[in-house]
């Protein structure tokens, strides 16, 4: 069984134990507080935690972190409305040891039930759409795509970004969402990783006309399909467009990988001399003019990479003819960023604490 499944199984066992403790504690809580029912209790405390926590932006690494944020938000609400229901509920919480114990367990269970959504770093709204491809052959990879009839364009359902079940910018991501077609209420759907990877290779990358890009894409397809869980492999994003949907865009990167946990980006540019440095029509030019042409080519390439870093936070690795003579080595370089990764160490530590019951 995969490591991730083992973790989820252990977490479900903890959730079941917490539910048993809550059921046993409930009668004493209702007697001590005078609250008439469990439904009323959960309406006053524990439910609708988004009222107290900025769940769109917070990355919550443990149940204790979640409880602390909840209580901080609860107190702010009470202090902002001292004569209202929040203040009365806070006073009752302070005066009831059984209620405090119950709420702690309830919030711990809530966190574990929603761990996937609450603990992962989420892309900012402006970064939750990636546009790829050449003009008239471009597509969008969105997190929660929906077509707006008002703007006749695709957009993300912002409220659902944190609930997305797949790893962001993975093969599983694009199999779930498909590729959207700009300006049309049409989406190219894929029934399996293999369907997407064949489309990626034989339609998107093949259209570029680069033998180097095609060979790298073929290696990526074969690599992904050889792994036990291809859905967890980060996307090798082709032709990432610097200016998104702008038709007169300035730049595209050959390939980009976005880490599904940290959301950091790294670009890969295949730069053979024949397409990135060759100087044509130099007959009759002075050496000074030729040097100026070469300098302009170089400056254009460097500006492209600096602009990608400044605007999209994308660091770019550049491969020239010497590198491209051995595409196997180039792909091994890329593969370092494609290995399926587990959660960051800090988060795994906190999850282990929760599963072991530390602090309960």
Legacy VTK file of the C-alpha trace (Angstrom):
# vtk DataFile Version 3.0
C-alpha trace
ASCII
DATASET POLYDATA
POINTS 360 float
0.000 0.000 0.000
1.263 3.485 -0.808
2.695 5.571 1.999
-0.011 8.189 1.539
-2.744 5.559 2.038
-1.122 4.359 5.260
-1.111 7.900 6.563
-4.772 8.368 5.706
-5.721 5.053 7.339
-3.954 6.042 10.557
-5.636 9.440 10.477
-9.079 7.866 10.088
-8.438 5.720 13.161
-7.619 8.830 15.184
-10.781 10.530 13.901
-12.849 7.510 14.990
-11.330 7.599 18.495
-12.002 11.318 18.779
-15.637 10.746 17.765
-15.988 8.138 20.514
-14.597 10.538 23.114
-16.886 13.324 21.937
-19.943 11.073 22.156
-19.029 10.049 25.689
-18.374 13.636 26.781
-21.456 15.215 25.176
-24.052 14.547 27.961
-21.846 16.217 30.604
-21.289 19.228 28.330
-25.003 19.723 27.759
-25.730 19.491 31.499
-22.909 21.864 32.468
-23.766 24.492 29.821
-27.540 24.164 29.544
-27.246 23.913 25.764
-30.206 21.763 24.611
-28.612 19.514 21.946
-25.503 18.543 20.040
-26.869 20.377 16.997
-27.177 23.617 18.988
-23.744 23.080 20.521
-22.078 22.688 17.138
-23.937 25.727 15.841
-22.444 27.840 18.625
-18.961 26.317 18.691
-16.783 24.447 16.234
-18.907 24.706 13.111
-18.301 27.272 10.381
-14.654 27.727 11.322
-14.136 29.936 8.267
-15.747 32.730 10.302
-12.678 32.833 12.508
-9.806 31.676 10.280
-8.584 33.099 6.976
-8.663 29.688 5.318
-8.025 31.136 1.856
-4.521 32.185 2.867
-3.530 30.282 6.005
-1.467 27.113 5.600
-2.250 25.192 8.792
0.383 22.642 9.788
-1.187 20.932 12.806
-4.387 20.590 14.807
-2.904 22.759 17.568
-2.163 25.463 15.005
-5.763 25.182 13.784
-7.180 25.407 17.333
-5.025 28.446 18.137
-6.177 30.269 14.987
-9.805 29.371 15.723
-9.672 30.697 19.291
-7.841 33.862 18.242
-10.560 34.545 15.674
-13.315 33.701 18.163
-11.907 36.188 20.692
-11.610 38.906 18.024
-15.272 38.424 17.137
-16.292 38.646 20.815
-14.186 41.734 21.455
-15.551 43.409 18.345
-19.138 42.848 19.510
-18.968 42.914 23.358
-22.730 42.872 23.892
-23.488 40.246 21.251
-23.753 36.482 21.071
-20.029 35.898 20.419
-19.144 37.538 23.747
-21.788 35.491 25.590
-20.548 32.269 23.993
-16.965 33.132 24.911
-17.940 33.739 28.531
-19.720 30.384 28.651
-16.631 28.692 27.178
-14.410 30.270 29.827
-16.708 29.084 32.625
-17.213 25.488 31.448
-14.259 23.042 31.705
-16.292 20.314 29.981
-17.099 22.615 27.066
-13.431 23.583 26.676
-12.428 19.928 26.604
-15.169 19.126 24.099
-14.285 22.038 21.818
-10.599 21.076 21.804
-11.435 17.525 20.706
-14.040 18.718 18.211
-11.624 21.149 16.552
-8.881 18.533 16.441
-11.256 16.174 14.645
-12.358 18.955 12.287
-8.757 19.656 11.347
-7.955 16.017 10.671
-11.101 15.617 8.572
-10.076 18.628 6.461
-6.333 18.168 6.600
-5.744 17.933 2.843
-7.423 21.266 2.167
-6.109 23.099 5.232
-2.468 21.996 5.218
-1.436 22.511 1.613
-0.035 25.692 0.202
-2.557 27.103 -2.252
-1.739 29.127 -5.340
-2.669 32.779 -5.274
-5.675 33.538 -7.455
-3.463 35.233 -10.048
-1.238 32.121 -10.216
-4.083 29.580 -10.399
-4.265 29.746 -14.199
-1.413 28.721 -16.510
-1.703 29.425 -20.241
0.386 27.374 -22.627
1.030 26.873 -26.327
1.404 28.924 -29.472
-1.159 31.385 -30.837
-4.295 29.622 -32.113
-3.053 26.421 -30.457
-3.076 27.569 -26.857
-4.783 26.093 -23.815
-5.359 26.859 -20.175
-4.629 24.745 -17.097
-6.810 26.072 -14.286
-7.411 24.707 -10.785
-11.195 25.071 -10.602
-12.211 26.105 -14.128
-15.598 27.559 -14.981
-16.680 29.455 -18.091
-17.980 32.981 -17.536
-20.807 33.876 -19.910
-20.323 37.521 -19.000
-16.682 37.746 -20.091
-16.765 34.779 -22.515
-13.599 33.566 -20.853
-12.473 30.839 -18.486
-11.838 31.676 -14.848
-11.253 29.881 -11.552
-13.955 29.345 -8.958
-11.896 31.098 -6.266
-13.867 29.664 -3.349
-13.042 26.089 -4.349
-9.300 26.353 -5.004
-8.376 25.100 -1.527
-10.698 22.070 -1.889
-8.989 20.790 -5.046
-8.299 17.111 -4.405
-5.321 16.524 -6.707
-1.772 17.754 -6.253
-1.604 21.172 -7.879
0.051 21.158 -11.333
0.373 17.382 -11.458
-0.766 14.924 -14.122
-3.710 14.123 -11.848
-4.563 17.838 -11.904
-4.924 18.031 -15.684
-6.749 14.686 -15.875
-9.317 16.084 -13.417
-9.723 19.537 -14.988
-8.813 18.987 -18.633
-7.355 21.730 -20.814
-9.647 24.695 -21.457
-9.871 26.452 -24.824
-9.527 30.254 -24.532
-12.644 32.237 -25.456
-14.777 29.136 -26.021
-16.912 27.100 -23.657
-14.949 24.017 -24.622
-12.635 21.772 -22.657
-10.410 18.919 -23.782
-10.998 16.105 -21.293
-8.730 13.146 -20.577
-9.864 9.814 -19.192
-6.450 8.712 -17.985
-2.843 9.889 -17.585
-1.977 8.005 -20.779
-4.584 9.942 -22.786
-3.215 13.264 -21.548
0.423 12.308 -22.081
-0.210 11.212 -25.666
-2.010 14.503 -26.372
0.843 16.388 -24.692
3.424 14.653 -26.888
1.691 14.311 -30.236
-0.369 17.502 -30.336
1.055 20.245 -28.093
4.781 19.526 -28.267
4.782 18.148 -31.798
3.230 21.427 -32.957
6.355 23.308 -31.839
8.423 21.647 -34.555
11.435 21.211 -32.279
13.075 17.796 -32.418
14.666 18.463 -29.027
11.380 19.341 -27.330
9.687 16.303 -28.866
12.381 13.918 -27.626
12.289 15.384 -24.098
8.484 15.122 -24.118
8.692 11.485 -25.241
11.068 10.669 -22.402
8.746 12.433 -19.950
5.710 10.472 -21.164
7.518 7.149 -20.880
8.927 8.064 -17.467
5.547 9.121 -16.048
3.767 6.003 -17.315
6.464 3.788 -15.793
5.819 5.085 -12.262
3.351 3.467 -9.826
1.336 6.693 -9.490
1.585 8.804 -12.654
-1.174 11.110 -11.367
1.266 12.378 -8.710
4.001 13.291 -11.193
4.388 17.067 -11.656
3.368 18.335 -15.074
6.076 19.090 -17.580
4.303 22.223 -18.744
5.045 23.014 -22.409
5.268 26.510 -23.890
4.438 28.427 -20.689
3.270 31.860 -21.887
4.792 34.876 -20.145
1.776 37.134 -20.767
-0.937 34.517 -20.484
-3.725 35.067 -22.977
-2.213 38.134 -24.644
-2.083 37.274 -28.347
0.972 39.436 -29.014
2.933 37.777 -26.221
6.664 38.316 -25.901
7.981 35.062 -24.494
7.355 31.357 -24.013
9.426 28.852 -22.053
9.990 25.460 -23.625
9.115 23.582 -20.427
8.219 24.490 -16.846
7.730 22.397 -13.711
5.814 23.660 -10.669
6.486 21.888 -7.385
3.041 20.710 -6.177
3.844 21.337 -2.505
5.933 24.514 -2.437
4.531 25.890 -5.748
8.010 27.015 -6.808
8.618 27.144 -10.565
11.625 26.108 -12.609
11.875 26.590 -16.360
13.884 24.710 -18.970
14.982 26.395 -22.162
16.466 24.345 -25.005
18.667 26.831 -26.857
20.441 25.413 -29.903
22.575 27.924 -31.799
20.524 27.385 -34.964
17.421 29.010 -33.449
18.761 31.191 -30.631
22.075 32.564 -31.821
22.525 32.128 -35.558
23.103 35.378 -37.438
21.635 35.526 -40.937
22.088 38.093 -43.698
25.431 39.389 -42.489
27.036 39.701 -45.909
28.462 43.171 -46.328
28.135 44.052 -42.629
31.056 45.343 -40.652
32.403 43.365 -37.701
30.982 46.059 -35.418
27.494 45.594 -36.889
27.749 41.806 -36.599
28.830 42.094 -32.980
25.885 44.403 -32.327
23.483 41.839 -33.805
24.982 39.092 -31.634
24.780 41.297 -28.564
21.118 42.097 -29.249
20.325 38.372 -29.565
22.068 37.668 -26.279
20.371 40.579 -24.492
16.959 39.426 -25.738
17.498 35.916 -24.365
18.750 37.180 -21.003
15.888 39.673 -20.678
13.414 36.869 -21.289
14.790 34.808 -18.407
15.103 37.764 -16.029
11.536 38.852 -16.803
10.180 35.356 -16.150
11.879 35.396 -12.757
10.634 38.873 -11.864
7.047 38.324 -12.965
6.440 34.612 -12.327
9.210 33.656 -9.897
10.518 31.179 -12.471
14.217 30.336 -12.455
15.337 29.090 -15.878
17.937 26.449 -16.731
19.381 26.897 -20.229
20.663 24.031 -22.381
22.864 24.812 -25.387
24.198 22.621 -28.208
26.774 20.845 -26.035
24.021 19.857 -23.592
21.538 18.935 -26.305
23.977 16.434 -27.803
22.931 14.113 -24.950
19.221 14.559 -24.237
19.358 11.660 -21.795
21.485 13.780 -19.460
19.164 16.760 -19.946
16.167 14.674 -18.938
17.987 13.267 -15.902
18.456 16.898 -14.872
14.707 17.490 -15.221
13.860 14.251 -13.451
15.186 15.657 -10.171
12.144 17.935 -10.170
9.725 15.204 -11.270
10.278 12.630 -8.531
7.027 12.148 -6.595
7.447 13.991 -3.333
5.783 13.603 0.024
4.711 16.369 2.340
7.332 18.793 3.655
9.181 17.479 6.711
7.657 19.995 9.121
4.120 19.051 8.106
4.857 15.305 8.295
6.176 15.820 11.840
2.981 17.552 12.956
0.761 14.948 11.295
2.704 12.214 13.094
2.116 14.026 16.375
-1.618 14.131 15.638
-1.783 10.471 14.636
0.077 9.434 17.790
-2.385 11.445 19.859
0.181 13.784 21.364
-1.569 16.663 23.110
-4.985 14.984 23.335
LINES 1 361
360 0 1 2 3 4 5 6 7 8 9 10 11 12 13 14 15 16 17 18 19 20 21 22 23 24 25 26 27 28 29 30 31 32 33 34 35 36 37 38 39 40 41 42 43 44 45 46 47 48 49 50 51 52 53 54 55 56 57 58 59 60 61 62 63 64 65 66 67 68 69 70 71 72 73 74 75 76 77 78 79 80 81 82 83 84 85 86 87 88 89 90 91 92 93 94 95 96 97 98 99 100 101 102 103 104 105 106 107 108 109 110 111 112 113 114 115 116 117 118 119 120 121 122 123 124 125 126 127 128 129 130 131 132 133 134 135 136 137 138 139 140 141 142 143 144 145 146 147 148 149 150 151 152 153 154 155 156 157 158 159 160 161 162 163 164 165 166 167 168 169 170 171 172 173 174 175 176 177 178 179 180 181 182 183 184 185 186 187 188 189 190 191 192 193 194 195 196 197 198 199 200 201 202 203 204 205 206 207 208 209 210 211 212 213 214 215 216 217 218 219 220 221 222 223 224 225 226 227 228 229 230 231 232 233 234 235 236 237 238 239 240 241 242 243 244 245 246 247 248 249 250 251 252 253 254 255 256 257 258 259 260 261 262 263 264 265 266 267 268 269 270 271 272 273 274 275 276 277 278 279 280 281 282 283 284 285 286 287 288 289 290 291 292 293 294 295 296 297 298 299 300 301 302 303 304 305 306 307 308 309 310 311 312 313 314 315 316 317 318 319 320 321 322 323 324 325 326 327 328 329 330 331 332 333 334 335 336 337 338 339 340 341 342 343 344 345 346 347 348 349 350 351 352 353 354 355 356 357 358 359
